Amino acid sequence: MGLKAGVVTGEDYFELVGSCKDGGYALAAVNCVGTDSVNAVMEAAAKNKSDVIIQFSNGGAEFYAGKGMPSGDAKVLGAVSAAQHVHLLAEYYGICAVLHTDHANRKLVPWVDGLIDHSEAHFKATGKPLYSSHMLDLSEEPIEDNLNECARVLERMAKMKMSLEIELGVTGGEEDGVGGEFDESADNSKLYTQPSDVLQAYKLLNPIGHFSVAASFGNVHGVYKPGNVHLRPEILKASQELVSSETGGGDKPLALVFHGGSGSEKAKITEAISYGVFKMNIDTDTQFAFAESVGAYVEENSKAFKYQIDPDDGTPFKKQYDPRKWLRAGEGGIIARLDEAFADLGSAGRSLAK
């Protein structure tokens, strides 16, 4: 049937998630920090005929608003501005784009509440929320506190058919101020979610509205030396089987999320998708792809980043140091990395946009 190109929310978002699970593929969820990264993601998605998730951490949203903004609302206003940018342009790229915010721990719950305020106003004016979904990461708190707060927020969001992503278990490493550096020598048992906790979450949240679960199966933010991160996707399978047997919700009742996707083994990605993962976060790899490409451009044009005019022959360097040149090089790096991600996730050529 297909979906209208642009930002997908509500029933369209639910249909997209269902298509991923039924079709055995997943969407790349790419953390963005400005129009350069947002546009590169949309361009890559259009090039690969893949739908995509554009997401912002609190720090990414704050950066989008401008680090010099004096207002304490920069995290909210930056995320609103970014969403408006995607709402305006995604349709013209001919893709289905999901708008999402990433990790929000207890201190960042007011950020999420503030964005829901804006979605409520947008919904009243247009019939659509500003964002498709938000994430609460209260995984470091007791599970009852985690789930009760998730239920409170989901009750607000469900009125607009928004989706809530929750985290059970702890994704290792630090993501924009949430979490801490990954200790490769420590006992990391908390990196593996218990299926019984997932069942508890399903029983509480499923009657309220749509939600997804970032269940930890050894995931770590960042890229580490091979052998120090041990992914166990079978935990996802066990969670699906337990929830299915207890609730009768079908073979894959859970919408699952893969955090810390950068640097992961391709075989583990494929296995995780087979268990119902519809979304994989990628940030570290796209950051490096951007930086590597900009670095290569600077090395190739090194004089232009020291002098406006060549001191030897008087040649002006304006065309070389023009920000549009080296920023575009960075965008090209992101696009190339996402070509690989869309292929790994099986989403290339499968856009629902019409």
PAGU-74592 format. One record per residue (C-alpha): y, z, x. Coordinates in steps of 0.001 Angstrom, whole numbers, padded with zeros to 6 digits, always signed. Each point is the difference from the previous one (the first is absolute). Last residue first. Example, Ala and Ser with C-alpha at 12.3 -4.5 7.8 and 13.67 -1.06 7.14 Angstrom:
REM residues 2
-001060+007140+013670 -003440+000660-001370 
This chain:
REM residues 354
+006481-002239+004992 -000593+002952+002288 -003556+001354+000093 -000183-000557+003739 -003493-000666+001323 +000542-002462+002841 -000010+002738+002633 -001081+003353-001472 -003270+000392+001938 +001185+003156+001766 -000681-001357+003494 +001633-003347-000853 +003090+001683-001450 +000196+002203+003096 -000228-002908+002461 +002809-001979-001638 +001781+003365-000177 +000101+000213+003781 +001470-003511+000242 +002647+000798-002620 +001007+003216+001756 +000419-001844+003307 +002031-002747-001659 +002316+002627-001438 +000602+001265+003522 +000917-003489+001199 +002311-000279-002997 +001728+003181+001125 +000391-001570+003438 +001680-003159-001235 +001963+001385-002967 +001460+002603+002324 +001892-002778+001875 -000775+000808+003646 -001350-003462+000817 +002481-002154-001924 +002916+001969+001432 -001137-000473+003606 +002985-001992+001274 -000705-002036+003175 +002447+000898+002777 -002230-001184+002879 -000890+003131+001971 +001489+002829-002044 -001702-001357-003161 +002345+000950-002860 -000520+002825-002477 -001886+001902+002675 -002779+002578+000105 -002108-000841-003043 +000508-003728+000503 -001279+000321+003573 -003374+001233-001271 -000759-002993-002180 -003777-000193+000500 -000222+003752+000506 +002043+000599-003148 -002222-002344-002024 -003168+001705+001258 +001429+003403-000900 +000897-001188-003507 -003567-001230-000471 -001542+003215+001322 +002311+002150-002136 -000846-001798-003249 -003750-000027+000708 +000217+003655+001035 +001597+001025-003278 -002519-002166-001870 -002905+001752+001719 +001364+003499-000593 +000686-000634-003686 -003050-001210-001908 -001214+001786-003109 -003082-001343-001732 -000172-000407-003770 -002813-000907-002431 -002753+002220+001423 -002912-000092-002468 -003144+000613+002064 -000267-003592+001246 +003556+000320+001330 -001086+002872+002260 -002845-002103+001419 +002315-002914+000788 +002499+002281+001735 -002806+001692+001948 -001247-003411+001210 +003535-000949+001075 +000307+003079+002208 +003304+001763-000615 +003022-000475+002286 +002538+000496-002764 -001617+001095-003282 +001303+003561+000098 -000399+000511-003739 -002701-001766-002050 +000595+000426-003743 -002507+000330-002815 +000228-000854-003694 -002824+002119-001404 -002357-000857-002871 -002124-002268+002184 -003411-000406-001647 +001175+000899-003499 +001945+003004-001275 -002981+001924-001311 +001680+003293+000852 -002427+001978+002165 -002126-002887+001307 +003021-002205+000647 +001995+002761+001689 -002944+000808+002293 -000763-003645+000808 +003621-000872+000785 +000358+003039+002274 -003258-000788+001816 +001155-003572+000619 +003306+001235+001367 -001780+002402+002342 -002099-002970+001167 +003220-001294+001563 -000561+002276+003030 +002636-000882+002590 -000285+001649+003406 +003190-000058+002059 -000347+000858+003698 -002440-002788+000857 +002599-002673+000672 +003274+001452+001370 +002495+000726-002737 +002207-002012-002360 +002301+001705-002486 -000701+002027-003108 -003564+001304-000063 -002721-000567-002571 -003245+001983+000328 -001153-000537-003577 +003051+001361-001772 +000309-000709-003703 +003296-001704-000809 -000582+000055-003732 +001571-002148-002693 +001537+000951-003328 +000487-001377-003481 +000834+002475-002740 -000427+003459-001489 -003706+000016-000949 -000838-001245+003525 +001919+002786+001710 -002015+003186-000588 -003563-001328-000082 +000722-002479+002790 +001464+002649+002306 -003014+002278-000390 -002319-002951+000667 +001915-000803+003188 -000366+003613+001115 -003753-000200-000590 -000107-003140+002160 +001167+002122+002979 +002615-001738+002140 -000584-000503+003735 +002969+000346+002340 -000104+003757-000637 -002976+000150+002393 +002289-000916+002898 -001146+002566+002543 +002388-000795+002862 -000396-002294+003009 +001872-003044-001332 +002915+002127-001178 +001956-002273-002367 +003729+000753+000045 +001216+001706-003127 +000208-000494-003766 +002980-001428-001896 +003048-000751+002160 -000261-003762-000142 -003786-000176+000000 -001652+002408+002433 -003640+000040+001028 -003124+000595-002024 -000367-000851-003670 -000705+003329-001648 -002426+000596-002859 +001038-001031-003461 +003116-002154-000277 +001576-001154-003247 +001343-003360-001133 +001790+000035-003339 +000255-003020-002305 +002860-000949-002304 -000656-000720-003648 +003568+000997-000950 -001067+003146-001881 -002698+000398+002659 +002657+000754+002620 +001209+003257-001508 -003538+001283-000659 -000969-001208+003488 +002554+002366+001562 -001381+003094-001720 -003610-001053+000625 +000689-000510+003702 +001524+003488+000130 -003133+001460-001579 -002227-002043+002300 +001494+001197+003273 +000364+003607-001115 -003652+000072-001101 -001084-001750+003203 +001599+002607+002235 +002763-001662+002049 -000363-002331+002999 -000906-002890-002285 +003316+000071-001853 +000630-003689+000638 +001698-001307-003126 +000195-003775-000216 +002074-002223-002252 -000791-002993-002180 +001338-003237-001490 +003619+000817+000802 +003178-000784-001954 -001707+000596-003339 -000127-002881-002502 +001320-000268-003568 +003300-001342+001350 +002776+002511-000737 -002044+003062-000995 -002528-000774+002697 +002749-000243+002628 +001372+003391-001052 -003487+001537+000081 -000666-001668+003341 +003174+001552+001415 -001086+003481-001098 -003450-000756+001428 +001727-000652+003314 +001615+003432-000116 -003338+001633-000821 -001531-001738+003027 +002746+001265+002297 -000247+003468-001592 -003717-000006+000954 +000971-000486+003642 -000251+003658+001051 -003502+000188-001508 -001319-003093+001794 +000953-003579-000795 -002077-002665+001739 +000829-003592-001014 +002170-001551-002690 -001210-003038-001926 +001223-003343-001293 -002782-002481-000830 +000794-003659+000584 -001566-002916-001858 +000936-003162+001820 +002053-003145-000588 +002587+000654+002721 +002604-000537-002702 -001475+002778-002143 +000133+002374+002954 +003762-000481+000490 +001994+002122-002469 -002591+002693-000650 -000558+000272+003769 +003694+000612+000710 +000282+002434-002912 -002932+001963+001419 +001658+000218+003405 +003265+001247-001534 -001861+002671-001986 -001949+001135+003071 +003214+000202+002012 +001729+001909-002789 -002773+002598-000197 -000354+000638+003726 +003781-000230+000457 +000691+002678-002617 +001456+002482+002500 +003000-002295+000250 +001581-000577+003407 -001598-003436+000485 -000098-000650+003734 -003745-000582+000140 +000400-002830-002491 -001429-000235-003523 -003069-001822+001318 -000373+002683+002680 -000259+002663-002710 -002628-002056-001809 -002007-000421+003191 +000277+003717+000683 -001270+000888-003471 -002838-002486+000395 +000350-003370-001647 -002544-002377-001466 -000455-003688-000669 -003443-000696-001454 -001234-003590+000155 -001329-002942-001973 -001497-002769+002081 +000699-003716+000063 -000121+000167+003820 +003460-001506+000557 +001390+001846-003034 -001337+003332+001289 +001346-000687+003489 +003435-000853-001403 +000031+003130-002162 -000949+002175+002977 +002577-001663+002254 +002678+000506-002653 -000741+003720-000240 -000076+000370+003796 +003351-001677+000497 +001546+001550-003124 -000503+003462+001409 -002515+002763+000747 -003323-001244-001354 -003454+001559-000183 -002611-002599-000918 -002698+000526-002613 -002547-002779+000506 -001916-000727-003171 -003755+000295-000366 -002966-002247-000798 -003310+000333-001820 +000876-002046-003066 -000608+002753-002537 +001940+002589+002026 +002854-002357+000864 +000225-001416-003521 +000079+003507-001435 +002944+000930+002207 +001832-003144-001116 -000726+000729-003653 +001345+003541+000385 +003160-001406+001578 +000443-002432-002879 -000571+002832-002481 +002846+002012+001513 +001868-001587+002883 -000029-003271+001938 +003021-001069+002052 +000327-003781-000038 -002231-002879-001044 -001191+000162-003599 -003676+000891-000118 -003096-002181-000192 -002431-000905-002784 
